[in-house]
C-alpha cells in the first residue's frame, strides 16, 4: 500500500505487525483507564498500528511530526531529504471510520536528517507540549504511537535519564 500512498520510504506493516495491532488494541481496551487522546507519527506504520484502537474508541488520531520517525544524518548518503508524510486530510481515504487531525506541537524534524542530540531535543519539546495540552484539557491518559528511536528519546525525556532504553 505504501506505493499507493506515493510517499517514498513509508512502508506498510508486515503480516506479523498487523496481527500485533489486534493484540495491542485488545490489550489497551482491557486497561482500567482507556486513552483519552491518541497521537501518532504521521507515517503509515504508526497509523496502521493505532487506527484500530482509534476506531474502537471512536476517537480521532492527532498526527504530529514532533513524534515522527528519526532520520539520522547518514540517511543523507542515500537521499538528500527524508520522506515527507502524507497530508492529514488524505489519511481518511485509507482508514475509513477514523478521523485524522493535525498534531498540536508545531514541531517537525529537519528534512535533512537529525543528530542524536537533535532527536532527543525534538522528542523532549514535543512531549512537553503534548503534556501541557493534556493538562490544560484535564486529560490523564494518552497514547503516543511512534517509532523505535523516537520512542527511546521520549522515554529519556520522561525519565530525565539520557541513557535509559525504553521500548
VEXDREN-54699 format. One record per atom (N, C-alpha, C, CB): x, y, z; residue in one letter. Coordinates in steps of 0.1 Angstrom, whole numbers, padded with zeros to 4 digits, always signed. Glycine has a CB too. Example, Ala and Ser with C-alpha at 12.3 -4.5 7.8 and 13.67 -1.06 7.14 Angstrom:
<nodes>
+0132-0057+0078A+0123-0045+0078A+0132-0033+0078A+0113-0045+0090A+0128-0022+0071S+0137-0011+0071S+0129+0000+0079S+0141-0006+0057S
</nodes>
This chain:
<nodes>
+0008-0012+0000X+0000+0000+0000X+0009+0013+0000X-0009+0000+0012X+0021+0012+0005X+0029+0024+0005X+0031+0030-0008X+0042+0021+0012X+0031+0022-0019X+0032+0027-0032X+0020+0035-0036X+0034+0016-0043X+0008+0031-0031X-0004+0038-0034X-0004+0052-0027X-0016+0030-0029X+0003+0052-0015X+0003+0065-0008X+0012+0075-0015X+0009+0062+0006X+0021+0070-0023X+0030+0079-0030X+0041+0086-0021X+0022+0090-0037X+0043+0080-0010X+0053+0085-0001X+0065+0076+0000X+0047+0087+0014X+0077+0081-0005X+0089+0073-0005X+0093+0068+0009X+0100+0081-0012X+0097+0056+0010X+0102+0051+0023X+0092+0051+0034X+0115+0058+0026X+0080+0048+0031X+0070+0048+0042X+0062+0034+0040X+0060+0060+0041X+0069+0023+0043X+0063+0010+0041X+0052+0006+0051X+0074+0000+0042X+0044-0003+0046X+0033-0008+0054X+0039-0019+0064X+0022-0015+0045X+0030-0022+0074X+0034-0033+0083X+0034-0046+0076X+0024-0033+0096X+0042-0055+0081X+0041-0069+0076X+0030-0076+0083X+0055-0077+0079X+0026-0088+0078X+0015-0096+0084X+0016-0097+0099X+0014-0110+0077X+0028-0100+0104X+0030-0101+0118X+0027-0088+0125X+0045-0106+0121X+0030-0077+0120X+0027-0064+0125X+0012-0062+0126X+0034-0053+0117X+0005-0066+0116X-0009-0065+0115X-0015-0073+0127X-0015-0069+0102X-0011-0085+0129X-0015-0093+0140X-0012-0086+0153X-0009-0107+0140X-0001-0080+0154X+0003-0073+0167X-0007-0061+0170X+0017-0069+0166X-0011-0054+0159X-0020-0043+0161X-0033-0048+0168X-0023-0036+0148X-0038-0060+0164X-0050-0065+0170X-0048-0068+0185X-0055-0078+0163X-0036-0074+0188X-0033-0077+0202X-0031-0064+0210X-0020-0085+0203X-0025-0054+0204X-0023-0041+0211X-0036-0035+0214X-0014-0032+0202X-0045-0034+0204X-0058-0028+0206X-0066-0036+0217X-0066-0029+0193X-0066-0049+0217X-0073-0057+0227X-0067-0054+0241X-0072-0072+0224X-0054-0053+0242X-0048-0050+0255X-0051-0037+0260X-0032-0052+0253X-0050-0026+0252X-0053-0013+0256X-0068-0011+0260X-0050-0003+0245X-0077-0018+0253X-0091-0017+0256X-0094-0024+0270X-0099-0023+0245X-0085-0034+0274X-0087-0041+0286X-0082-0033+0299X-0080-0054+0286X-0075-0023+0297X-0069-0015+0308X-0080-0007+0315X-0058-0005+0303X-0078-0004+0328X-0089+0003+0335X-0091+0017+0331X-0085+0002+0350X-0081+0023+0325X-0083+0037+0321X-0080+0038+0306X-0073+0046+0329X-0091+0039+0298X-0089+0040+0284X-0082+0053+0280X-0102+0038+0276X-0075+0053+0269X-0068+0066+0264X-0079+0076+0261X-0060+0063+0252X-0076+0088+0265X-0085+0100+0262X-0081+0107+0250X-0085+0109+0274X-0069+0105+0245X-0064+0111+0233X-0053+0103+0227X-0059+0126+0236X-0053+0102+0213X-0043+0094+0206X-0035+0103+0197X-0050+0083+0198X-0022+0102+0199X-0012+0109+0190X-0005+0098+0182X-0002+0118+0198X-0001+0102+0170X+0007+0092+0162X+0016+0100+0153X-0003+0084+0153X+0027+0093+0150X+0036+0098+0140X+0028+0098+0127X+0049+0089+0139X+0031+0107+0118X+0023+0108+0105X+0027+0098+0095X+0023+0122+0100X+0035+0088+0099X+0039+0078+0089X+0031+0065+0090X+0054+0074+0091X+0030+0058+0079X+0020+0048+0077X+0021+0037+0087X+0022+0041+0063X+0032+0032+0091X+0033+0021+0100X+0027+0024+0113X+0048+0017+0102X+0029+0036+0118X+0023+0040+0131X+0008+0042+0129X+0029+0053+0136X+0003+0048+0119X-0011+0050+0117X-0018+0036+0115X-0014+0059+0104X-0012+0027+0108X-0017+0014+0106X-0018+0007+0120X-0009+0006+0096X-0008+0009+0129X-0008+0003+0142X-0019+0008+0151X+0006+0006+0148X-0022+0021+0151X-0030+0027+0161X-0045+0030+0156X-0025+0040+0165X-0047+0029+0143X-0060+0031+0137X-0071+0022+0143X-0060+0029+0122X-0068+0009+0145X-0079+0000+0151X-0083+0005+0165X-0074-0014+0152X-0073+0010+0173X-0077+0015+0186X-0085+0027+0185X-0064+0018+0194X-0082+0036+0176X-0089+0049+0174X-0104+0045+0169X-0083+0058+0163X-0105+0036+0161X-0118+0032+0156X-0126+0026+0167X-0117+0021+0144X-0120+0017+0175X-0127+0011+0186X-0132+0021+0197X-0118+0000+0193X-0123+0031+0199X-0127+0042+0209X-0135+0053+0203X-0114+0047+0215X-0136+0053+0190X-0143+0064+0183X-0136+0077+0186X-0158+0064+0186X-0123+0077+0185X-0115+0089+0188X-0107+0093+0175X-0106+0087+0200X-0104+0106+0173X-0095+0110+0162X-0081+0106+0166X-0097+0125+0160X-0073+0106+0155X-0058+0104+0157X-0052+0118+0154X-0053+0093+0148X-0044+0123+0163X-0037+0135+0161X-0023+0132+0155X-0035+0143+0174X-0021+0135+0142X-0009+0132+0135X+0001+0143+0138X-0011+0130+0120X+0012+0140+0144X+0022+0150+0149X+0036+0147+0145X+0020+0152+0164X+0042+0155+0137X+0056+0153+0133X+0066+0155+0145X+0060+0163+0122X+0062+0160+0156X+0070+0161+0168X+0074+0147+0173X+0064+0169+0179X+0066+0137+0170X+0069+0124+0174X+0071+0115+0162X+0058+0118+0183X+0075+0121+0150X+0077+0113+0138X+0091+0105+0138X+0078+0123+0126X+0092+0098+0128X+0105+0090+0126X+0117+0098+0127X+0104+0082+0113X+0128+0092+0132X+0141+0098+0132X+0149+0093+0120X+0149+0095+0145X+0154+0103+0112X+0163+0100+0101X+0176+0107+0104X+0157+0105+0087X+0185+0098+0108X+0199+0103+0111X+0205+0110+0099X+0207+0092+0117X+0216+0116+0101X+0223+0122+0090X+0230+0113+0080X+0234+0132+0095X+0232+0100+0084X+0237+0091+0075X+0227+0088+0064X+0240+0077+0082X+0214+0090+0066X+0204+0089+0056X+0207+0098+0044X+0190+0092+0062X+0214+0109+0046X+0216+0118+0036X+0225+0112+0025X+0223+0130+0041X+0232+0101+0028X+0241+0095+0018X+0232+0088+0007X+0250+0084+0024X+0220+0084+0011X+0211+0077+0002X+0201+0087-0005X+0203+0067+0010X+0198+0098+0002X+0188+0107-0003X+0190+0121+0003X+0173+0102-0001X+0188+0132-0004X+0191+0145+0002X+0180+0149+0012X+0191+0155-0009X+0169+0143+0012X+0158+0147+0022X+0151+0134+0026X+0148+0157+0015X+0146+0134+0039X+0139+0123+0043X+0124+0124+0038X+0139+0121+0058X+0116+0114+0039X+0103+0114+0033X+0094+0124+0040X+0096+0101+0034X+0085+0130+0033X+0075+0140+0038X+0062+0131+0040X+0073+0152+0029X+0056+0132+0052X+0044+0124+0054X+0033+0129+0045X+0040+0124+0068X+0023+0120+0043X+0011+0123+0036X+0003+0133+0044X+0003+0110+0034X-0003+0142+0037X-0011+0153+0043X-0022+0147+0052X-0018+0162+0032X-0025+0153+0063X-0035+0148+0073X-0048+0145+0066X-0037+0159+0084X-0053+0154+0058X-0067+0152+0052X-0067+0140+0042X-0071+0165+0044X-0056+0135+0038X-0056+0123+0029X-0058+0110+0035X-0044+0124+0020X-0055+0109+0048X-0054+0096+0055X-0068+0089+0056X-0049+0098+0069X-0079+0097+0058X-0092+0091+0059X-0096+0082+0047X-0103+0101+0061X-0091+0084+0036X-0094+0076+0024X-0088+0062+0026X-0088+0082+0011X-0077+0061+0034X-0071+0048+0036X-0076+0041+0048X-0056+0049+0037X-0082+0048+0057X-0087+0043+0070X-0101+0048+0073X-0078+0047+0082X-0111+0042+0066X-0125+0046+0067X-0129+0045+0082X-0134+0038+0058X-0137+0054+0087X-0142+0054+0100X-0132+0060+0111X-0145+0040+0104X-0121+0065+0106X-0111+0071+0115X-0110+0086+0111X-0097+0064+0115X-0111+0094+0121X-0109+0109+0118X-0094+0112+0121X-0119+0117+0127X-0089+0120+0113X-0075+0125+0115X-0075+0140+0117X-0066+0121+0103X-0066+0144+0126X-0065+0158+0129X-0050+0162+0129X-0071+0162+0142X-0047+0174+0126X-0033+0178+0126X-0028+0178+0141X-0031+0193+0120X-0015+0175+0142X-0009+0175+0156X-0008+0189+0161X+0005+0168+0155X-0005+0189+0174X-0006+0202+0181X+0008+0208+0185X-0015+0201+0192X+0019+0201+0183X+0031+0206+0188X+0038+0216+0179X+0041+0194+0190X+0035+0216+0167X+0041+0225+0157X+0055+0223+0155X+0039+0239+0163X+0060+0211+0158X+0074+0207+0157X+0075+0197+0145X+0079+0200+0170X+0085+0199+0137X+0088+0189+0126X+0103+0187+0126X+0083+0195+0113X+0107+0174+0123X+0121+0171+0121X+0127+0178+0109X+0123+0156+0121X+0140+0180+0109X+0147+0186+0098X+0146+0176+0086X+0161+0189+0101X+0142+0181+0075X+0142+0172+0063X+0156+0168+0058X+0134+0180+0051X+0166+0173+0065X+0180+0170+0061X+0186+0160+0071X+0188+0183+0060X+0178+0154+0080X+0183+0145+0090X+0186+0152+0103X+0195+0138+0084X+0187+0144+0113X+0190+0149+0126X+0201+0142+0133X+0177+0149+0135X+0208+0149+0142X+0218+0142+0150X+0211+0136+0162X+0229+0153+0155X+0218+0128+0169X+0212+0121+0181X+0207+0132+0191X+0222+0112+0188X+0215+0142+0193X+0211+0153+0202X+0198+0160+0197X+0222+0163+0203X+0197+0162+0184X+0185+0169+0178X+0172+0160+0180X+0187+0171+0163X+0173+0147+0178X+0161+0139+0180X+0157+0139+0195X+0164+0124+0176X+0167+0139+0204X+0164+0140+0218X+0157+0153+0221X+0176+0138+0226X+0162+0164+0216X+0156+0177+0218X+0142+0178+0212X+0165+0188+0212X+0140+0173+0200X+0127+0173+0194X+0117+0165+0202X+0127+0167+0179X+0121+0153+0206X+0112+0145+0214X+0108+0152+0228X+0118+0131+0217X+0118+0158+0234X+0116+0164+0247X+0106+0176+0245X+0129+0170+0253X+0108+0184+0235X+0099+0196+0232X+0085+0191+0229X+0105+0205+0221X+0084+0181+0220X+0071+0176+0217X+0064+0170+0229X+0072+0165+0206X+0071+0163+0237X+0065+0157+0249X+0060+0168+0258X+0074+0148+0256X+0068+0178+0260X+0064+0190+0269X+0051+0196+0264X+0075+0200+0269X+0050+0198+0251X+0038+0204+0245X+0026+0195+0246X+0041+0208+0231X+0028+0182+0244X+0017+0173+0245X+0012+0172+0259X+0021+0159+0240X+0021+0171+0269X+0017+0170+0283X+0010+0184+0287X+0029+0167+0292X+0016+0195+0283X+0010+0208+0287X-0005+0208+0281X+0018+0219+0281X-0007+0204+0269X-0020+0204+0263X-0030+0195+0271X-0020+0200+0248X-0025+0183+0274X-0033+0173+0282X-0036+0179+0295X-0025+0160+0284X-0027+0186+0302X-0030+0192+0315X-0041+0203+0313X-0017+0198+0321X-0040+0211+0303X-0049+0221+0300X-0063+0216+0298X-0045+0230+0288X-0064+0204+0291X-0077+0198+0288X-0082+0188+0299X-0075+0190+0275X-0074+0187+0309X-0078+0178+0320X-0077+0163+0317X-0092+0181+0324X-0068+0160+0307X-0066+0146+0303X-0055+0139+0311X-0063+0145+0288X-0057+0126+0314X-0048+0119+0322X-0042+0106+0315X-0054+0115+0335X-0048+0102+0304X-0043+0090+0297X-0042+0093+0282X-0053+0078+0300X-0030+0092+0277X-0027+0094+0263X-0020+0082+0257X-0019+0107+0261X-0022+0081+0244X-0014+0071+0237X-0006+0079+0227X-0023+0060+0230X+0007+0076+0226X+0016+0081+0216X+0022+0069+0208X+0028+0090+0222X+0019+0069+0195X+0024+0058+0187X+0035+0064+0178X+0012+0052+0178X+0047+0058+0180X+0058+0064+0173X+0068+0053+0169X+0065+0074+0181X+0080+0056+0165X+0090+0047+0160X+0101+0044+0171X+0097+0053+0147X+0108+0034+0169X+0118+0030+0179X+0127+0041+0185X+0126+0018+0174X+0134+0047+0176X+0144+0058+0181X+0137+0069+0187X+0152+0063+0169X+0125+0073+0182X+0118+0084+0188X+0112+0080+0201X+0107+0089+0178X+0108+0067+0202X+0102+0062+0215X+0113+0062+0225X+0097+0048+0212X+0125+0058+0222X+0136+0058+0231X+0139+0073+0236X+0149+0052+0225X+0139+0082+0227X+0141+0096+0230X+0130+0101+0239X+0142+0105+0217X+0118+0097+0237X+0106+0101+0245X+0108+0095+0259X+0093+0097+0239X+0112+0083+0260X+0114+0077+0273X+0125+0084+0281X+0118+0062+0271X+0136+0088+0274X+0146+0095+0280X+0142+0109+0285X+0158+0097+0271X+0133+0115+0277X+0127+0128+0282X+0118+0126+0294X+0119+0134+0270X+0110+0116+0294X+0101+0113+0305X+0109+0110+0318X+0092+0101+0302X+0120+0103+0317X+0127+0099+0329X+0138+0109+0333X+0133+0085+0327X+0142+0117+0323X+0153+0126+0326X+0166+0119+0326X+0151+0133+0339X+0167+0107+0321X+0179+0099+0320X+0183+0097+0306X+0176+0085+0327X+0194+0103+0302X+0198+0102+0288X+0203+0088+0284X+0209+0112+0285X+0204+0079+0293X+0209+0066+0290X+0198+0055+0290X+0220+0062+0300X+0186+0058+0295X+0176+0048+0296X+0172+0043+0283X+0164+0054+0304X+0168+0030+0282X+0165+0024+0269X+0151+0018+0271X+0175+0014+0265X+0140+0025+0267X+0127+0020+0268X+0121+0018+0254X+0118+0030+0276X+0114+0007+0253X+0106+0004+0240X+0092+0001+0244X+0112-0007+0232X
</nodes>
